[in-house]
Amino acid sequence: MDHDLGQLYESARARITGMLDGADDSLNVPATPEWTVHDVIAHLSGVVEDALSGNLDGVTTDPWTAAQVERGRGTSTVQLLADWNAEAPKIEAFLSSPAGATAFRAVIDVHTHEADLRGALGLPSLLPDDYGTFMFEMLATTIIDAVAQAGLPPLRIVTPVGDSVGPHDAPVTATIDRHEFHRASLGRRSAAQVEAFDWGGADPRPYLGHMAVFGPRETPLSD
C-alpha cells in the first residue's frame, strides 16, 4: 500500500500544535523522562532545522537530539511551534516525493512523540488508521528480519485488526494491539510488558531483545 508520508507528518504536526494550545510545557514526559513538553517540541523543531541545514552528522543519535533540545532551551514553546510550522512544509514536500521514502523515520518519530505528549498531557491515545498501517508494515518487517538474522525460529506478528507480517507457517505468532505494538517497538514498553503480550503459548523470552527498535524501557509505562 502506498502512503503519502508528507501528509502523515503534516497531520501529526497539526494535532501536536493543537494539543499544546494552553498546555503546561514544563510537564515532564514519562516516555522520555529527561525531557519536558518544551524539550520534545525543541527536538521536533530541531529535526526540521537540522534536516534543512544539512546538519545530519550523527542523525538520530543521542548527542544529535540532545543538541536540538539544548539549542531550543531559551526559546519559548510558542516560538518553537511557530518555527516548526513555518519550516516543516518543506520537509513534508520532500516526504511526499518519490525520494521521500528514504526519510520515513521522520514520520515514525513525529508520531512517537505525539503519543509521548498525549501521555504527558493526560490525553487519550490516538493511532490514525493510515499511520497505523504504515507503521506496522515498517516496524514489524524490521523486527521479523532481526529475528531471522538472529537465527531464531520464524516469528509472525499480527494485530486484532488484521495486520500480519511474517511467515504464515511460523511456529511463533504474537498477537499485539496496534497501539501497544507502536509503543513497544519504539522502546516505550518494558521487557516485562512485551513478555505479557499474547504469544500463543510460545516462550517469548528469546524474542524480547528483538522486539524494540529502541529500548526496551527498564520500567513499565502505560499511556
C-alpha positions in Angstrom: 0.0 0.0 0.0 1.3 3.5 -0.9 1.4 6.1 1.8 1.8 9.9 1.5 4.4 10.3 4.1 4.3 14.1 3.9 0.6 14.1 4.6 1.1 11.7 7.6 3.7 14.0 9.0 1.6 17.1 8.4 -1.4 15.6 10.2 0.7 14.7 13.3 2.2 18.2 13.3 -1.3 19.8 13.3 -2.5 17.6 16.1 0.5 18.3 18.2 0.2 22.1 17.7 -3.5 21.9 18.6 -3.0 19.9 21.8 -0.4 22.3 23.1 -2.6 25.3 22.9 -2.7 26.4 26.6 -0.9 23.3 27.8 1.8 23.4 30.6 5.0 23.0 28.7 7.0 22.4 31.9 5.4 19.0 32.4 7.8 16.0 32.4 7.2 13.5 29.6 7.2 10.0 31.2 8.1 8.3 27.9 11.2 10.5 27.7 11.9 11.1 31.4 14.8 13.5 30.8 12.6 15.8 28.7 9.7 18.2 29.4 7.0 19.0 26.9 9.1 22.0 25.8 12.1 19.8 25.2 10.1 17.5 22.9 9.0 20.4 20.8 12.6 21.7 20.7 13.6 18.3 19.4 10.8 18.2 16.7 11.6 21.7 15.6 15.3 21.0 15.7 15.0 17.9 13.5 13.4 20.1 10.8 16.1 22.8 11.2 18.9 20.3 11.0 17.4 18.5 8.0 17.0 21.7 6.1 20.5 23.0 7.0 22.2 19.6 6.2 23.3 19.1 9.8 22.9 15.3 9.7 26.2 14.2 11.3 25.1 11.7 13.9 21.5 11.8 12.8 19.1 10.0 15.3 21.9 9.6 17.9 21.5 10.9 21.5 24.1 13.7 21.0 22.3 14.9 17.9 18.9 15.1 19.6 20.4 16.5 22.8 21.9 19.3 20.8 18.5 20.2 19.4 17.0 20.3 22.9 19.8 22.5 24.2 19.6 24.8 21.2 15.9 25.4 21.9 16.2 25.8 25.6 16.0 29.6 25.6 13.2 29.7 23.0 9.5 29.6 24.1 7.4 26.7 23.1 5.1 29.1 21.2 8.0 30.2 19.1 9.4 26.7 18.6 6.0 25.6 17.3 5.8 28.7 15.0 9.2 27.9 13.6 8.3 24.2 13.2 5.1 25.0 11.4 6.8 27.5 9.2 9.6 25.2 8.0 8.1 21.7 8.2 6.1 22.0 4.9 9.5 21.9 3.1 10.2 18.6 4.7 6.7 17.4 4.1 7.0 18.2 0.4 10.1 16.0 0.2 8.4 13.2 2.2 5.6 13.2 -0.4 8.0 12.9 -3.3 9.3 9.6 -4.6 12.6 10.1 -2.8 10.8 10.8 0.5 10.6 7.1 1.4 14.3 7.3 2.4 13.2 9.6 5.3 10.4 7.5 6.6 11.9 7.6 10.1 10.8 11.2 10.5 7.2 10.1 10.2 7.6 7.5 12.8 9.5 10.0 15.1 6.8 12.6 15.0 4.0 10.1 15.7 6.0 8.6 18.5 6.5 11.9 20.2 2.8 12.7 19.6 2.0 9.7 21.7 4.6 10.7 24.3 3.0 14.1 24.6 -0.5 12.7 24.8 0.6 10.6 27.7 2.3 13.6 29.4 -0.8 15.7 29.0 -3.3 13.1 30.1 -4.9 12.9 26.7 -6.4 9.6 25.2 -4.1 7.6 22.9 -4.7 8.1 19.2 -3.3 6.0 16.3 -4.7 7.1 13.0 -5.5 4.1 10.7 -3.4 5.4 7.8 -0.3 5.8 10.0 -1.1 2.6 11.9 -1.0 0.6 8.6 2.3 2.2 7.5 3.9 1.9 10.9 3.1 -1.7 11.3 4.4 -2.6 7.9 7.7 -0.8 8.5 8.4 -1.8 12.1 7.1 -5.3 12.1 9.2 -6.1 9.0 12.3 -4.7 10.8 11.6 -6.9 13.8 10.9 -10.0 11.7 14.1 -9.5 9.8 16.1 -9.1 13.1 14.6 -12.3 14.4 15.7 -14.1 11.2 19.2 -12.7 11.4 19.4 -13.9 15.0 18.7 -17.5 13.8 15.6 -17.8 15.9 12.5 -19.8 14.8 10.4 -17.6 12.5 8.0 -15.2 14.1 4.8 -13.8 12.8 3.3 -10.6 14.2 -0.4 -9.9 13.8 -2.9 -7.4 15.2 -6.6 -7.8 16.0 -7.5 -5.5 13.1 -5.9 -7.9 10.6 -2.3 -6.7 10.1 0.1 -9.5 9.5 3.9 -9.7 8.9 5.9 -12.9 8.9 5.5 -16.4 7.5 2.0 -17.8 7.9 3.5 -21.1 9.0 5.8 -19.5 11.6 6.0 -21.6 14.8 5.5 -18.5 16.9 2.8 -15.9 16.5 2.5 -12.8 18.6 -0.9 -11.0 18.6 -0.4 -7.4 19.6 -2.7 -4.4 19.7 -1.6 -1.8 17.2 -1.1 1.0 19.8 0.8 -1.4 22.1 3.0 -2.6 19.2 3.7 1.0 18.2 4.8 1.9 21.8 6.7 -1.3 22.4 8.6 -1.3 19.2 9.9 2.3 19.8 11.1 1.4 23.4 8.0 2.7 25.3 7.3 -0.6 27.0 9.4 -2.7 29.3 10.6 -6.2 28.6 8.0 -7.5 31.1 5.2 -5.7 29.3 6.3 -7.2 26.0 6.5 -10.6 27.5 2.9 -10.2 28.7 1.6 -9.9 25.1 -0.3 -12.8 23.5 2.4 -15.1 22.3 0.1 -18.0 21.5 1.5 -20.1 24.3 5.1 -19.9 23.0 8.1 -18.8 25.1 8.6 -15.1 24.3 11.9 -14.7 26.1 14.2 -15.5 23.1 12.4 -12.7 21.1 12.3 -9.9 23.7 15.7 -8.4 22.7 14.5 -8.0 19.1 11.0 -6.5 19.7 12.1 -2.9 20.0 14.0 -0.7 17.5 15.0 1.4 20.5 14.7 0.0 24.1 13.0 -1.6 25.8 12.4 0.6 28.9 13.6 -0.6 32.3 10.4 0.4 34.0 6.8 -0.2 32.8 4.9 2.6 31.0 1.2 2.8 30.3 -0.3 5.5 28.0 
